[in-house]
């Protein structure tokens, strides 16, 4: 059971890593969509401008320079906004990455502390926590036989498994 729980605990950082990579991918997709939208808007503005310039008429012809300047200013403002959004997204991604790295450091530190427990203490704790007859290893054959009468078949099977696994020595009286 301890080993099964450790396997589950060891997968937790991997799941967090996968979740983080998914968030980063979503963020990258958003940035790319914003850039595509901005490029499309600039292209539409340029197409409109070109259409206006090719339209005959004294009003349009007289104000072509002014219109050209307005379109250029609008395009420049739009590009600046896109650049600012991109920088904001990159800063957010960096902050999230740093927070994720700190979380992983804390998880690994916790695991390291867990493994610093002496193995003999952990084994003894597991053995005493899961066995139903207290002080079993110190009992004689006669003492064990006297206690086996009141246990279920499942508990008797646990005693047999324990005997086979740890080959507990029995002292005859």
Backbone bond lengths (Angstrom), bond angles and torsions (degrees), N, CA, C in turn:
res aa  C-N    CA-C-N  psi(-1)  N-CA   C-N-CA  omega(-1)  CA-C   N-CA-C  phi
1 X - - - 1.436 - - 1.525 109.93 -
2 X 1.309 117.93 -42.71 1.472 122.72 177.44 1.528 110.26 -57.80
3 X 1.343 115.60 -43.06 1.461 119.57 -179.00 1.519 110.81 -67.92
4 X 1.351 117.53 -36.67 1.450 121.05 179.52 1.527 109.52 -66.35
5 X 1.322 117.65 -42.64 1.458 121.15 177.70 1.521 111.14 -64.47
6 X 1.314 117.19 -38.34 1.470 120.47 178.34 1.525 109.60 -64.12
7 X 1.358 117.99 -38.18 1.459 120.59 177.83 1.517 110.84 -62.67
8 X 1.326 117.06 -41.80 1.451 121.93 177.97 1.521 110.14 -64.78
9 X 1.340 117.23 -42.68 1.470 121.80 179.64 1.534 110.27 -65.29
10 X 1.323 116.78 -37.31 1.468 119.58 -178.24 1.522 110.58 -69.37
11 X 1.331 118.03 -26.43 1.457 120.28 179.47 1.515 111.67 -78.87
12 X 1.319 118.81 -19.87 1.466 121.95 -177.13 1.536 111.88 -57.85
13 X 1.343 120.27 -46.35 1.472 119.04 178.12 1.530 111.77 -62.77
14 X 1.318 117.07 -35.26 1.466 120.44 179.67 1.528 109.79 -66.23
15 X 1.322 117.63 -41.68 1.462 120.94 178.53 1.524 110.22 -64.98
16 X 1.325 117.18 -41.42 1.466 120.99 178.65 1.526 110.13 -64.33
17 X 1.314 116.44 -39.00 1.467 121.44 178.55 1.529 109.77 -63.15
18 X 1.338 117.34 -44.87 1.457 121.63 179.69 1.532 110.53 -63.68
19 X 1.315 116.50 -40.87 1.462 120.47 178.94 1.525 109.81 -63.71
20 X 1.334 116.71 -43.01 1.459 121.59 179.54 1.523 110.62 -63.22
21 X 1.314 117.49 -43.28 1.455 120.28 178.61 1.530 110.64 -62.62
22 X 1.327 117.01 -36.32 1.461 120.77 176.72 1.517 111.26 -63.90
23 X 1.333 117.07 -41.42 1.468 121.13 178.82 1.525 109.58 -64.66
24 X 1.320 117.10 -43.41 1.468 120.30 179.16 1.528 111.18 -63.13
25 X 1.330 116.82 -39.79 1.460 120.57 179.13 1.526 110.14 -64.49
26 X 1.319 117.67 -41.78 1.462 121.87 178.48 1.530 109.80 -62.03
27 X 1.321 116.48 -42.66 1.456 121.20 178.84 1.528 110.90 -63.03
28 X 1.308 117.02 -43.51 1.473 121.16 178.20 1.525 110.42 -63.03
29 X 1.331 117.33 -39.77 1.466 121.03 177.88 1.522 110.64 -63.18
30 X 1.341 117.15 -40.80 1.466 120.89 178.66 1.530 110.68 -62.51
31 X 1.312 115.91 -44.20 1.472 120.03 179.57 1.524 110.13 -60.74
32 X 1.315 115.90 -44.23 1.459 120.35 -179.10 1.534 110.55 -64.02
33 X 1.328 118.21 -41.14 1.462 120.98 178.66 1.526 110.86 -64.32
34 X 1.342 116.67 -40.60 1.461 120.51 178.35 1.531 110.61 -62.24
35 X 1.313 116.89 -42.07 1.455 120.32 179.38 1.534 110.78 -64.84
36 X 1.337 116.17 -42.09 1.464 119.79 179.83 1.536 110.60 -64.36
37 X 1.336 116.38 -41.84 1.463 120.53 178.82 1.523 110.37 -62.76
38 X 1.309 116.37 -43.46 1.463 120.42 179.93 1.524 110.89 -64.04
39 X 1.303 117.26 -43.62 1.467 120.41 178.84 1.526 111.05 -62.78
40 X 1.322 115.61 -38.85 1.458 119.99 179.30 1.530 109.79 -64.96
41 X 1.322 117.58 -41.87 1.463 121.13 179.68 1.531 110.67 -63.92
42 X 1.310 116.92 -42.45 1.473 120.43 178.80 1.525 109.73 -63.10
43 X 1.321 116.86 -42.56 1.460 120.38 -179.92 1.533 110.71 -63.72
44 X 1.332 116.89 -41.50 1.465 120.09 178.43 1.530 111.11 -63.95
45 X 1.330 116.17 -39.16 1.463 119.43 178.43 1.528 110.60 -64.58
46 X 1.317 115.77 -41.56 1.461 119.66 179.42 1.527 110.42 -66.23
47 X 1.324 117.45 -39.70 1.469 120.82 177.97 1.529 110.47 -62.76
48 X 1.349 115.13 -42.99 1.469 119.37 178.21 1.522 110.83 -62.24
49 X 1.304 115.86 -42.54 1.458 120.70 178.71 1.525 111.02 -61.00
50 X 1.315 115.41 -45.98 1.467 119.14 -179.50 1.529 110.48 -64.08
51 X 1.316 115.86 -36.95 1.459 120.00 178.46 1.532 110.40 -65.30
52 X 1.330 116.20 -41.54 1.451 120.28 178.38 1.530 111.69 -63.47
53 X 1.322 116.08 -40.27 1.460 119.74 -179.64 1.526 111.86 -67.40
54 X 1.303 116.99 -31.58 1.468 119.40 -178.05 1.530 112.16 -86.98
55 X 1.319 117.98 -5.99 1.468 121.37 178.19 1.531 108.95 -79.19
56 X 1.348 117.43 125.89 1.467 118.88 179.67 1.532 110.83 -71.63
57 X 1.260 115.69 152.27 1.454 120.15 176.83 1.506 110.54 147.55
58 X 1.295 116.36 144.59 1.446 120.33 -176.75 1.512 111.72 -71.20
59 X 1.348 117.24 -32.02 1.471 119.19 -179.31 1.526 110.79 -65.98
60 X 1.345 115.21 -47.16 1.457 119.16 -179.03 1.523 110.96 -68.70
61 X 1.292 116.65 -39.44 1.455 119.78 -178.12 1.525 110.55 -65.90
62 X 1.318 117.20 -36.00 1.451 120.60 -178.17 1.521 113.00 -73.33
63 X 1.311 118.05 -24.21 1.455 121.34 -175.73 1.537 113.17 -112.93
64 X 1.283 117.46 20.01 1.470 121.48 -176.36 1.530 111.76 -62.11
65 X 1.293 118.26 -42.26 1.468 120.43 -179.80 1.519 111.06 -64.25
66 X 1.327 115.61 -42.78 1.455 119.70 179.29 1.529 110.85 -63.91
67 X 1.304 117.34 -41.28 1.464 121.47 178.96 1.527 111.05 -66.08
68 X 1.305 115.03 -41.04 1.468 119.50 178.38 1.524 110.41 -60.27
69 X 1.321 115.92 -43.67 1.461 120.78 179.66 1.535 110.94 -64.51
70 X 1.317 117.85 -41.45 1.467 122.37 179.58 1.527 110.71 -63.47
71 X 1.308 116.76 -43.86 1.469 120.61 179.66 1.530 109.79 -64.67
72 X 1.299 117.09 -41.60 1.463 119.78 178.99 1.531 111.00 -63.66
73 X 1.298 117.85 -42.79 1.459 121.37 178.80 1.531 110.81 -63.43
74 X 1.310 116.78 -43.01 1.471 120.81 178.81 1.520 110.75 -62.95
75 X 1.318 116.23 -43.37 1.466 120.12 179.50 1.525 110.52 -64.48
76 X 1.328 116.37 -40.78 1.472 120.03 179.14 1.529 110.88 -64.35
77 X 1.325 117.47 -43.25 1.464 120.87 178.26 1.531 111.06 -62.41
78 X 1.306 115.54 -41.91 1.465 119.78 179.23 1.528 111.21 -63.41
79 X 1.305 116.79 -42.37 1.470 120.30 179.68 1.539 110.48 -65.69
80 X 1.317 117.85 -37.01 1.465 121.39 177.49 1.529 110.85 -64.96
81 X 1.330 116.32 -40.72 1.470 120.35 177.56 1.530 110.91 -63.59
82 X 1.304 115.67 -42.33 1.469 119.70 178.63 1.525 110.11 -62.70
83 X 1.302 116.60 -42.73 1.468 120.98 179.72 1.532 110.69 -63.49
84 X 1.322 117.34 -42.35 1.467 120.62 178.07 1.529 111.22 -63.53
85 X 1.325 117.73 -41.79 1.464 120.96 177.95 1.523 110.62 -62.50
86 X 1.302 115.87 -42.58 1.458 120.39 179.85 1.529 110.52 -62.06
87 X 1.329 117.57 -43.15 1.459 120.40 178.02 1.520 111.13 -63.69
88 X 1.322 117.36 -40.55 1.471 121.14 178.49 1.524 110.37 -61.76
89 X 1.325 117.51 -46.43 1.464 121.24 178.82 1.528 111.31 -61.08
90 X 1.322 116.62 -40.62 1.456 120.07 179.91 1.527 111.03 -66.24
91 X 1.318 117.51 -40.29 1.464 120.65 177.77 1.524 110.85 -64.36
92 X 1.327 117.50 -42.29 1.460 121.21 178.25 1.531 110.60 -63.02
93 X 1.318 116.16 -42.17 1.467 119.59 178.98 1.526 110.76 -63.69
94 X 1.313 117.50 -40.03 1.465 121.82 178.64 1.520 110.73 -63.51
95 X 1.337 116.67 -44.18 1.463 120.56 179.54 1.527 110.88 -63.70
96 X 1.317 117.18 -41.66 1.458 120.48 178.81 1.530 110.66 -65.75
97 X 1.308 116.67 -38.96 1.460 120.06 178.79 1.529 110.57 -64.21
98 X 1.321 117.33 -42.17 1.470 120.55 178.71 1.523 111.06 -64.87
99 X 1.328 117.07 -40.87 1.470 120.55 178.20 1.530 110.28 -63.82
100 X 1.317 116.74 -40.75 1.463 120.76 178.35 1.527 110.91 -64.24
101 X 1.319 117.29 -42.56 1.465 120.65 179.17 1.523 110.59 -62.84
102 X 1.324 117.41 -39.76 1.463 120.48 178.23 1.529 110.74 -64.91
103 X 1.321 116.27 -41.07 1.461 119.81 178.09 1.532 110.50 -61.63
104 X 1.321 117.34 -43.00 1.470 121.25 179.35 1.528 109.77 -63.97
105 X 1.340 117.85 -40.07 1.467 120.25 177.45 1.531 110.39 -60.41
106 X 1.323 116.88 -42.93 1.463 120.35 179.79 1.526 111.49 -65.28
107 X 1.324 116.99 -40.83 1.474 120.66 179.06 1.524 109.95 -63.70
108 X 1.311 116.41 -45.96 1.463 119.92 -179.89 1.522 111.21 -64.85
109 X 1.318 117.74 -37.52 1.462 121.61 176.90 1.527 110.17 -62.31
110 X 1.319 116.71 -41.83 1.468 120.82 178.13 1.523 110.62 -62.80
111 X 1.331 117.42 -44.85 1.463 120.74 177.74 1.530 111.00 -61.83
112 X 1.318 116.25 -40.65 1.456 120.12 179.70 1.527 110.42 -62.28
113 X 1.315 116.70 -43.49 1.460 120.11 178.23 1.524 111.12 -63.29
114 X 1.322 116.57 -36.19 1.461 120.59 178.93 1.524 110.32 -62.62
115 X 1.314 117.31 -39.79 1.458 120.46 -177.50 1.523 113.38 -81.45
116 X 1.315 117.29 -5.21 1.459 120.22 175.95 1.530 112.51 -81.14
117 X 1.328 117.27 -6.70 1.466 120.43 175.44 1.531 106.90 -68.99
118 X 1.324 117.93 131.17 1.470 118.16 178.99 1.531 110.76 -57.23
119 X 1.314 115.31 137.35 1.459 121.89 -176.44 1.525 111.40 -59.53
120 X 1.317 118.18 -38.31 1.462 120.33 -178.39 1.525 110.90 -63.34
121 X 1.352 117.11 -37.27 1.463 120.40 178.22 1.514 110.85 -67.56
122 X 1.309 115.87 -42.05 1.462 119.59 -179.83 1.522 110.50 -64.93
123 X 1.338 117.96 -43.45 1.467 120.56 179.60 1.521 110.60 -63.88
124 X 1.313 117.45 -43.82 1.465 120.91 179.95 1.518 110.28 -62.82
125 X 1.320 116.17 -41.67 1.459 120.14 178.80 1.516 111.82 -63.13
126 X 1.322 116.08 -42.38 1.460 119.46 178.40 1.518 111.46 -65.75
127 X 1.312 116.90 -43.59 1.454 121.43 -178.21 1.525 111.24 -61.91
128 X 1.326 117.04 -45.67 1.466 119.45 -177.47 1.532 110.52 -75.10
129 X 1.301 117.85 -29.07 1.459 120.17 -177.96 1.521 112.06 -73.70
130 X 1.315 118.63 -28.04 1.447 118.94 -174.08 1.523 113.70 -106.98
131 X 1.310 119.69 -0.12 1.449 120.10 -177.48 1.508 110.34 -105.45
132 X 1.334 115.74 138.44 1.461 120.29 -169.27 1.522 115.09 -85.25
133 X 1.332 120.41 -17.23 1.469 121.81 -179.49 1.521 107.94 -107.74
134 X 1.319 115.87 109.58 1.456 121.74 -177.48 1.529 110.20 -64.46
135 X 1.328 116.24 135.79 1.461 121.66 178.21 1.518 113.41 68.31
136 X 1.311 117.40 24.53 1.463 122.94 -174.31 1.530 112.48 -54.43
137 X 1.316 116.48 -44.09 1.467 120.27 -175.46 1.535 112.66 -63.87
138 X 1.325 117.56 -22.96 1.459 120.73 -178.21 1.537 112.48 -93.68
139 X 1.322 118.08 -6.42 1.464 121.70 -176.71 1.528 111.36 -79.92
140 X 1.339 115.33 151.97 1.473 120.46 175.52 1.522 108.39 -85.49
141 X 1.346 116.04 170.72 1.461 122.43 178.54 1.530 109.25 -57.07
142 X 1.303 116.43 -43.73 1.470 121.22 -178.24 1.538 110.54 -64.43
143 X 1.342 117.62 -41.58 1.462 120.79 179.10 1.532 111.25 -64.23
144 X 1.333 115.75 -43.75 1.464 119.94 179.78 1.519 109.83 -63.65
145 X 1.342 117.56 -46.36 1.469 121.90 -179.61 1.527 110.54 -57.91
146 X 1.297 117.80 -38.92 1.455 121.70 179.92 1.528 112.58 -66.15
147 X 1.303 118.19 -28.00 1.472 121.53 -177.89 1.517 113.00 -91.73
148 X 1.298 118.71 -13.50 1.454 121.21 -175.87 1.527 112.42 -77.09
149 X 1.296 118.52 -19.22 1.465 121.63 -176.09 1.517 113.60 -64.09
150 X 1.295 119.66 -30.33 1.458 121.42 -174.36 1.518 114.68 -101.76
151 X 1.328 119.43 19.79 1.474 120.01 -177.96 1.521 110.43 -112.79
152 X 1.336 116.10 158.37 1.471 121.80 -178.81 1.536 110.00 -77.54
153 X 1.342 113.79 172.36 1.476 118.87 178.86 1.529 110.97 -64.30
154 X 1.312 116.35 -38.94 1.474 119.40 178.42 1.525 110.99 -63.11
155 X 1.326 116.45 -41.86 1.463 119.79 179.06 1.527 110.70 -68.09
156 X 1.345 116.97 -36.54 1.460 120.53 176.25 1.530 110.75 -63.54
157 X 1.311 115.71 -38.11 1.470 120.40 177.32 1.530 109.42 -64.18
158 X 1.348 117.73 -38.76 1.469 120.85 177.52 1.530 110.90 -62.53
159 X 1.331 116.88 -38.55 1.471 120.79 179.03 1.520 109.41 -64.65
160 X 1.332 116.69 -44.37 1.479 119.86 179.51 1.527 110.56 -62.55
161 X 1.337 115.79 -44.92 1.467 119.35 179.08 1.519 111.31 -60.49
162 X 1.323 116.19 -41.15 1.457 120.83 179.29 1.524 110.14 -62.72
163 X 1.323 116.51 -44.72 1.475 121.24 179.39 1.532 110.04 -58.16
164 X 1.332 115.53 -45.74 1.467 119.32 -178.68 1.532 111.35 -67.12
165 X 1.305 116.25 -41.19 1.461 120.77 -175.99 1.523 112.30 -70.12
166 X 1.307 116.71 -46.35 1.462 119.95 -173.67 1.525 113.43 -106.97
167 X 1.323 116.78 -3.61 1.457 122.61 178.91 1.537 110.88 42.66
168 X 1.322 113.54 57.54 1.467 119.95 -177.86 1.529 110.24 -62.94
169 X 1.313 117.73 126.21 1.490 120.08 179.57 1.513 110.05 -71.25
170 X 1.309 117.07 139.47 1.462 123.57 176.96 1.520 108.77 -114.50
171 X 1.296 115.06 134.64 1.464 121.08 -179.93 1.522 108.47 -103.81
172 X 1.289 115.01 122.10 1.470 118.82 176.76 1.523 108.31 -72.93
173 X 1.386 118.42 143.36 1.468 120.37 -178.86 1.504 113.11 -67.26
